Each structure stands twice: as C-alpha cells, then as structure tokens.
C-alpha cells in the first residue's frame, strides 16, 4: 500500500506523533477507533485528580508512538524486523484497547459479565480484518497473530503485552502527566534504548536495570496513590452499584429505568456470549450514554437508584475506608447500622449503599513473563536474581487491602 501523505498529531506527553502508513491511517479514521475519544482512560479518577480527563484514544496513540520508537531501536541494533512486521506490531498496539467499554475498567465486569476487554478487542480486530474497506480487509491478519502471541517472533507480542510493554510505559507516563502525580514519571526513553532481543525474547541491557527498577516502583506507587485512591475506589464502586441497580430494576420489568438508547440492551442482557455481541451496537456505546442515563436516573422513583445517581453526579461519594487487615464484624456492623439509620431500607436494598470488598496487587511475578537482563558477560538472567532486594522482597510480594464503603454522610 502506498501512502502519499504524512499525518502529524501533537501529543502533550510525547510531542509529535507521525502517521505514515495507509493501514494505520485507516484504523485511526474508523468509527470503532474514534469511539475511544469518548471513553475516559482513568474512569472516575477525575473526581480526585481534575486533570485526569484524557481518553483511551490519547493512550493508544501514545502506545503506538512508543512502539515506533521501540521497533526503530531494535532495528538499529540489528534485530531483523520486516516492514510488514513493523506495521503489524504498530497496528496491534493501536488496537489493543479498542474493546474497552464505557469508563474503561470500572464497568468491565458489569455491563458484560465474563467477557474481558481483550476478548472484545480481538473480536473487533477480526471484524475490521473482514471489512469491505480495501485498506483493512485481510491486512490485519499478522497484527492479530502478534496480538494473540501466535507469531514466531515472540518479542513483538512482548512489546504489546509483557512486564515491560509499551502499553504500560505510556499509561504510567500519561496518567502521571494528567494527574500531576510525579511518582508515576518513568524514564521510558532510556528503557526503550536499553531493549534488545536474545533467543527471540525481549531483554534489557544490564545498564538499564535502575531505570526498570524505577519503572516497577512507579507502577506500585501509582496503583495505591492514584488508581486505588480511596475516593476513586468509592466513586467507581458507586458507578458499579448504579448499573447493577438499573440491571436489577430492568429484570423486575421496571419501565422507568429504560433510557431509550443503546444502554438498554446491556441492562437487559448483562450476561452474554462473545459470539452473540453485536459489535456495531457495542462500538456505539460510550461514556456519554452512561452519563446521560445517570442524569435521568437521579429523578427515578426507585430511591436507591436516585440516591446513587444524584450522589455521583454531585460528588457525594461513599465514605471509603481502606486497611491492610480484614474488616472485622464490629466495624462492618457499625457502618451497616449507621447507613440503615439514614436509609431505612430492607437489607437487600441496603447492600447497594453499604458493602465491603478487597483490593489486591502483585506488581512483579516471577513467572513466564519475567523481565530478563542481558548481562555484560553475555548471559541472560532474571532481574529478580541480580542483587535486587527491592524487586525480590517487595515488588514480587502480593499486596492485599480491604475496604468498606457506605453512604452514611
């Protein structure tokens, strides 16, 4: 395919991003991809960090840019990557998040139960590969192989999904930029410069160890300080409870919960097989549909749905307490009774206003996806085996926390 025009996108994080291939241009121009403009990257984190209003489109373009940098670096080091493989890897990373639904991870297990956004991303990629668009039809086959780790050059998949992939390098840098949280700043340029390939796998040159360690630490700090901030946990659980309440009312044939838009389909059928999903319907659903519904539901006759909707719209969120030990019975009963005194509803209704849960995070797993280091001696070693007590003792240890949320203001 010949592409005679170069497109330049000015990104606030990475600077100018160049589009110089017809396939990439066609993907970006497609309505399925443009929908990502209307899906928040960080869901409701903007209620804590007002600047966090960037979208999945911002992130996917940034990850694409870093993939271009990584491929260029590897080719400069003599790693054989054909032009076809380069385009396919770039297309795969551009589409890696295209299956995300409204508010990203917050509603992933609610709108469609049992189906991950990765599964839908793959289905959309296959759909685009079979489209009538001559620039897309049949041209995503290699990208799909790389995305699903079915291609013999494993390192290309590792750039998309691995312990040190361009997806993570972008979202940490981007989320840090838009939240103003400096702990998430990572030296992604140096990390990319330190990448190479041995035995068909991605490895990091030994002199890049400190940058990788900083990257891993930044991920942990961002997870607990930003992604799992107590108000973010509270607001996203509030959003989940709103949708779950609407689904419950829908199952009770309550006509007042209908919105008259695409969301009704997912309220009616939250559990569905991947093969049965109407991708056109799904790819027309975005954050605006959810927000429109919540604005309607704040006046609903169901008091639970109305309380939750009005509260989220006006940032009157659950009170959320997070701790390192399990919630004991006395704390739970106290929160439950306080909530019940304000909202004297049956317990099955009160469960939407007072509940508990767990948060867990294992930052670095010593499994098949370990970060491998190319030593100066030419040997390959796992990063956790190289005089790195922080990684061994801290980052590879699972962290589990417990929370209790209640609307008892």
NUMISE-115990 format. One record per residue (C-alpha): residue number from 1; residue in one letter; x negated, y negated, z negated. Coordinates in steps of 0.001 Angstrom, whole numbers. Example, Ala and Ser with C-alpha at 12.3 -4.5 7.8 and 13.67 -1.06 7.14 Angstrom:
<rs>
R resi resn       x       y       z
R    1    a  -12300    4500   -7800
R    2    s  -13670    1060   -7140
</rs>
This chain:
<rs>
R resi resn       x       y       z
R    1    x       0       0       0
R    2    x   -1297   -3431     925
R    3    x    -636   -6294   -1456
R    4    x   -1435   -9646      86
R    5    x    -533  -11876   -2845
R    6    x   -2090  -12158   -6258
R    7    x     144  -12940   -9226
R    8    x   -1225  -14642  -12322
R    9    x     517  -14526  -15713
R   10    x    -643  -16822  -18507
R   11    x    -567  -14844  -21755
R   12    x   -1069  -16664  -25091
R   13    x   -3147  -13803  -26528
R   14    x   -5330  -12605  -23657
R   15    x   -5295  -15545  -21272
R   16    x   -4696  -14961  -17568
R   17    x   -3397  -11522  -16537
R   18    x   -3766  -10630  -12876
R   19    x   -1271   -8569  -10860
R   20    x   -2982   -7470   -7646
R   21    x   -1142   -4306   -6650
R   22    x    2241   -3823   -4985
R   23    x    3301    -927   -7245
R   24    x    2609   -2927  -10397
R   25    x    4448   -5916   -8973
R   26    x    7485   -3785   -8091
R   27    x    7593   -2309  -11614
R   28    x    7471   -5739  -13242
R   29    x   10151   -7048  -10886
R   30    x   12551   -4163  -11562
R   31    x   15646   -4909  -13738
R   32    x   14772   -1973  -16025
R   33    x   11471   -3661  -16840
R   34    x   12857   -7199  -17025
R   35    x   15224   -5960  -19761
R   36    x   12164   -5858  -22049
R   37    x   12336   -9671  -22167
R   38    x   15468   -9224  -24269
R   39    x   14073   -6739  -26781
R   40    x   12172   -8005  -29801
R   41    x    8765   -6414  -30303
R   42    x    8984   -6657  -34091
R   43    x   12738   -6313  -34562
R   44    x   13708   -8480  -37556
R   45    x   10230   -9387  -38796
R   46    x   11001  -12938  -37671
R   47    x   13113  -13287  -40834
R   48    x    9818  -13213  -42747
R   49    x    7399  -14481  -40098
R   50    x    9350  -17031  -37998
R   51    x    6818  -16908  -35165
R   52    x    7305  -13190  -34566
R   53    x    9727  -13633  -31689
R   54    x    7620  -12016  -28959
R   55    x    9134   -9264  -26870
R   56    x    8365   -5809  -25531
R   57    x    7592   -7433  -22178
R   58    x    4834   -9532  -23762
R   59    x    3322   -6431  -25352
R   60    x    3482   -4213  -22278
R   61    x    1810   -6874  -20140
R   62    x    -897   -7257  -22778
R   63    x   -1462   -3497  -22928
R   64    x   -1662   -3490  -19117
R   65    x   -4340   -6173  -19258
R   66    x   -6395   -4204  -21779
R   67    x   -6040   -1071  -19638
R   68    x   -7511   -3039  -16721
R   69    x  -10427   -4070  -18928
R   70    x  -10974    -518  -20207
R   71    x  -10959    1020  -16730
R   72    x  -13342   -1647  -15437
R   73    x  -15728    -978  -18326
R   74    x  -15662    2794  -17830
R   75    x  -16289    2448  -14092
R   76    x  -19243     152  -14791
R   77    x  -20697    2956  -16924
R   78    x  -20481    5383  -14039
R   79    x  -17263    7178  -15051
R   80    x  -15500    8351  -11908
R   81    x  -12052    6775  -11687
R   82    x  -10471    6529   -8259
R   83    x   -8332    3587   -7185
R   84    x   -5275    5851   -7240
R   85    x   -6043    6912  -10830
R   86    x   -6657    3312  -11852
R   87    x   -3295    2153  -10507
R   88    x   -1505    5143  -12037
R   89    x   -3001    4524  -15501
R   90    x   -2049     859  -15295
R   91    x    1498    1759  -14221
R   92    x    1793    4275  -17064
R   93    x     793    1793  -19758
R   94    x    3060    -845  -18258
R   95    x    5978    1581  -18607
R   96    x    5014    3227  -21894
R   97    x    7612    1259  -23904
R   98    x   10315     878  -21275
R   99    x   12544    3330  -23158
R  100    x   12828    1160  -26263
R  101    x   16374     249  -27201
R  102    x   17634   -2910  -28920
R  103    x   15439   -4157  -31762
R  104    x   12796   -1572  -30923
R  105    x   12033     928  -33703
R  106    x   14664    -442  -36102
R  107    x   17577    1209  -34278
R  108    x   15724    4028  -32527
R  109    x   17228    6789  -34666
R  110    x   20673    5210  -34945
R  111    x   22006    4320  -31507
R  112    x   20835    7630  -30013
R  113    x   20202   10266  -32631
R  114    x   17488   12821  -31918
R  115    x   16051   11085  -28853
R  116    x   12790    9155  -29060
R  117    x   11953    6092  -27005
R  118    x    9077    8079  -25456
R  119    x   11577   10609  -24100
R  120    x   13673    7836  -22575
R  121    x   10568    6113  -21208
R  122    x    9683    9309  -19367
R  123    x   13241    9672  -18040
R  124    x   13150    6086  -16753
R  125    x    9754    6645  -15120
R  126    x   11125    9720  -13362
R  127    x   14190    7754  -12304
R  128    x   12031    4986  -10824
R  129    x    9889    7584   -9075
R  130    x   13010    8908   -7347
R  131    x   14462    5488   -6493
R  132    x   15172    4313   -2978
R  133    x   12664    1472   -3350
R  134    x    9925    2467    -864
R  135    x    7235     922   -3062
R  136    x    8300    3043   -6047
R  137    x    9608    6258   -4515
R  138    x    7068    9019   -5099
R  139    x    4365    6588   -6201
R  140    x    4715    7200   -9948
R  141    x    4001   10935   -9902
R  142    x     394   10537  -11026
R  143    x    1376    7934  -13641
R  144    x    3867   10430  -15084
R  145    x    1193   13142  -15225
R  146    x   -1154   10799  -17086
R  147    x    1631    9622  -19421
R  148    x    2573   13215  -20330
R  149    x   -1063   14347  -20647
R  150    x    -700   16751  -17729
R  151    x   -3585   15272  -15746
R  152    x   -7021   16855  -15914
R  153    x   -8757   13598  -16859
R  154    x   -7636   13591  -20485
R  155    x   -9331   10286  -21291
R  156    x   -6817    8395  -19139
R  157    x   -3984    9656  -21354
R  158    x   -6019    8815  -24466
R  159    x   -6178    5200  -23317
R  160    x   -2354    5193  -23399
R  161    x   -1740    7339  -26468
R  162    x   -4517    8098  -28922
R  163    x   -6155    6920  -32117
R  164    x   -7853    4103  -30226
R  165    x   -5487    3324  -27347
R  166    x   -4857       5  -25615
R  167    x   -1274      59  -26905
R  168    x   -2475    -294  -30495
R  169    x   -5235   -2726  -29601
R  170    x   -2684   -5054  -28040
R  171    x     115   -4865  -30569
R  172    x   -2223   -5459  -33507
R  173    x   -3760   -8499  -31838
R  174    x    -401   -9771  -30607
R  175    x    1530   -9208  -33827
R  176    x   -1260  -10873  -35775
R  177    x   -1186  -13855  -33422
R  178    x    2577  -14375  -33595
R  179    x    2946  -13745  -37332
R  180    x    -114  -15753  -38289
R  181    x   -1418  -12861  -40389
R  182    x   -5189  -12864  -39877
R  183    x   -5648   -9388  -41367
R  184    x   -4469   -7941  -38058
R  185    x   -7179   -9591  -35975
R  186    x   -9285   -6919  -34283
R  187    x  -12304   -7191  -32005
R  188    x  -10601   -5450  -29112
R  189    x  -13090   -6750  -26546
R  190    x  -16032   -5189  -28381
R  191    x  -14163   -1920  -28889
R  192    x  -13405   -1733  -25170
R  193    x  -17055   -2466  -24401
R  194    x  -18086     456  -26611
R  195    x  -15842    3023  -24890
R  196    x  -17241    5770  -22689
R  197    x  -16388    9349  -21700
R  198    x  -18014   12648  -22613
R  199    x  -16634   16102  -21818
R  200    x  -13585   14447  -20279
R  201    x  -12665   12746  -23578
R  202    x  -12778    9163  -24747
R  203    x  -15625    8423  -27166
R  204    x  -17072    5329  -28804
R  205    x  -20752    4455  -28721
R  206    x  -22326    4597  -32184
R  207    x  -22966     859  -32357
R  208    x  -19209     300  -32183
R  209    x  -18444    2103  -35480
R  210    x  -17989   -1078  -37518
R  211    x  -15506   -2507  -35018
R  212    x  -13497     719  -35071
R  213    x  -13508     756  -38864
R  214    x  -12217   -2836  -38912
R  215    x   -9509   -1802  -36435
R  216    x   -8355    1043  -38701
R  217    x   -8345   -1175  -41776
R  218    x   -6390   -3851  -39905
R  219    x   -3741   -1299  -38981
R  220    x   -3243    -338  -42604
R  221    x   -3123   -3937  -43812
R  222    x    -626   -4907  -41116
R  223    x    1531   -1886  -41857
R  224    x    2119   -2745  -45508
R  225    x    1847   -6526  -45307
R  226    x    3889   -7087  -42143
R  227    x    5678   -4067  -40689
R  228    x    6771   -2740  -44101
R  229    x    7101   -6061  -45933
R  230    x    9956   -5699  -48409
R  231    x   12180   -8244  -46641
R  232    x   11518   -6595  -43276
R  233    x   12480   -3232  -44814
R  234    x   15610   -4807  -46314
R  235    x   16756   -6584  -43148
R  236    x   16099   -3636  -40822
R  237    x   17978   -1318  -43173
R  238    x   20777   -3844  -43176
R  239    x   20866   -3695  -39383
R  240    x   20919     104  -39501
R  241    x   23790      96  -42014
R  242    x   25765   -2294  -39809
R  243    x   25527      36  -36821
R  244    x   26210    3126  -38945
R  245    x   29287    1450  -40434
R  246    x   30511     478  -36975
R  247    x   29984    4057  -35766
R  248    x   31916    5364  -38768
R  249    x   34822    2985  -38134
R  250    x   34757    3893  -34449
R  251    x   35083    7582  -35401
R  252    x   38126    6608  -37523
R  253    x   39800    5161  -34418
R  254    x   39468    1644  -35786
R  255    x   40084    -530  -32731
R  256    x   38857   -3731  -34386
R  257    x   35234   -2599  -34201
R  258    x   35216   -2449  -30400
R  259    x   33113   -5163  -28813
R  260    x   34271   -4845  -25224
R  261    x   30708   -4442  -23970
R  262    x   28177   -1654  -23395
R  263    x   27586   -1148  -27095
R  264    x   30944     611  -27461
R  265    x   29570    3567  -25501
R  266    x   26792    4094  -28065
R  267    x   29093    3544  -31034
R  268    x   31369    6242  -29699
R  269    x   28628    8747  -28840
R  270    x   25583    8272  -31089
R  271    x   24567   11914  -30630
R  272    x   23946   12766  -27010
R  273    x   21663   14928  -24895
R  274    x   18888   13181  -22997
R  275    x   20157   14577  -19701
R  276    x   23583   13015  -20358
R  277    x   22346    9471  -20866
R  278    x   23448    7040  -18181
R  279    x   20149    5215  -17673
R  280    x   21807    2286  -15926
R  281    x   24074    1770  -18930
R  282    x   21203    2222  -21367
R  283    x   18954    -180  -19468
R  284    x   21635   -2865  -19593
R  285    x   21743   -2725  -23388
R  286    x   19522   -5125  -25316
R  287    x   19267   -7255  -28457
R  288    x   21875   -9732  -27239
R  289    x   24576   -7037  -27222
R  290    x   23816   -6169  -30845
R  291    x   23705   -9809  -31940
R  292    x   26972  -10558  -30136
R  293    x   28630   -7623  -31905
R  294    x   27335   -8663  -35332
R  295    x   28646  -12192  -34789
R  296    x   32075  -10669  -34102
R  297    x   31925   -8204  -36984
R  298    x   31279  -10882  -39615
R  299    x   35038  -11545  -39370
R  300    x   36089   -7883  -39242
R  301    x   38894   -6654  -41506
R  302    x   36578   -3979  -42894
R  303    x   34926   -5716  -45874
R  304    x   31751   -3603  -45763
R  305    x   31059   -4384  -42104
R  306    x   31916   -8051  -42609
R  307    x   29678   -8412  -45692
R  308    x   26705   -6772  -43967
R  309    x   27118   -8716  -40722
R  310    x   27539  -12098  -42362
R  311    x   24642  -11385  -44691
R  312    x   22227  -10503  -41886
R  313    x   23239  -13483  -39755
R  314    x   22625  -15842  -42652
R  315    x   19547  -14038  -44023
R  316    x   21334  -12972  -47182
R  317    x   19470   -9686  -47190
R  318    x   19384   -6710  -49517
R  319    x   17192   -7062  -52545
R  320    x   14440   -4541  -51943
R  321    x   12025   -3159  -54499
R  322    x    9108   -1059  -53253
R  323    x    6932    1008  -55576
R  324    x    4369    3786  -55449
R  325    x    6336    6162  -57681
R  326    x    9745    7763  -57013
R  327    x   12808    5765  -58051
R  328    x   13915    7089  -61425
R  329    x   17550    7698  -62357
R  330    x   17812    4711  -64684
R  331    x   16639    2240  -62003
R  332    x   18994    3788  -59466
R  333    x   21991    3740  -61818
R  334    x   21268     147  -62811
R  335    x   21159   -1024  -59179
R  336    x   24251    1008  -58329
R  337    x   26269    -400  -61251
R  338    x   25232   -3999  -60521
R  339    x   26295   -3606  -56920
R  340    x   29572   -1954  -57895
R  341    x   30379   -4775  -60304
R  342    x   30166   -7221  -57392
R  343    x   31704   -4929  -54784
R  344    x   34165   -2525  -56482
R  345    x   34488     -90  -53588
R  346    x   34510    3728  -53548
R  347    x   31053    5320  -53718
R  348    x   31140    6430  -50075
R  349    x   31615    2783  -49065
R  350    x   29164    1508  -51651
R  351    x   26438    3698  -50087
R  352    x   26233    1100  -47310
R  353    x   25391   -1599  -49874
R  354    x   23098     272  -52274
R  355    x   20696    3065  -51371
R  356    x   17119    4299  -51723
R  357    x   14507    5736  -49379
R  358    x   10838    6393  -48711
R  359    x    8090    4840  -46590
R  360    x    5001    6748  -45519
R  361    x    1913    6011  -43500
R  362    x   -1033    8208  -42586
R  363    x   -3384    5928  -40750
R  364    x   -6045    8324  -39562
R  365    x   -5514   12044  -39135
R  366    x   -8397   14473  -38881
R  367    x   -6697   16482  -36145
R  368    x   -6960   16863  -32387
R  369    x   -6705   13078  -31911
R  370    x   -9741   12097  -33945
R  371    x  -11996    9217  -32955
R  372    x  -15216   10658  -31596
R  373    x  -18528    8858  -31748
R  374    x  -21360    9181  -29239
R  375    x  -24490    9150  -31392
R  376    x  -27754    7666  -30193
R  377    x  -29120   11213  -30147
R  378    x  -26529   12117  -27519
R  379    x  -24488   14281  -29897
R  380    x  -20736   13829  -30420
R  381    x  -19380   13547  -33974
R  382    x  -16067   12811  -35620
R  383    x  -16087    9281  -37052
R  384    x  -14990   10618  -40454
R  385    x  -18240   12630  -40679
R  386    x  -20546    9658  -40197
R  387    x  -21381    8132  -43582
R  388    x  -17938    6571  -43629
R  389    x  -16392    6946  -47062
R  390    x  -13664    4390  -46318
R  391    x  -12283    6452  -43454
R  392    x  -12661    9793  -45200
R  393    x  -11316    8866  -48616
R  394    x   -8858    6089  -47873
R  395    x   -7676    5874  -44299
R  396    x   -7107    9600  -43882
R  397    x   -5116    9827  -47132
R  398    x   -1311    9659  -46686
R  399    x     317    6722  -48458
R  400    x    3888    7166  -49612
R  401    x    6042    4492  -51222
R  402    x    9598    4456  -52473
R  403    x   12203    1723  -52197
R  404    x   15615     822  -53449
R  405    x   17867   -1637  -51624
R  406    x   21014   -3220  -52976
R  407    x   23203   -6140  -52043
R  408    x   23639   -7468  -55561
R  409    x   22986  -11171  -55155
</rs>
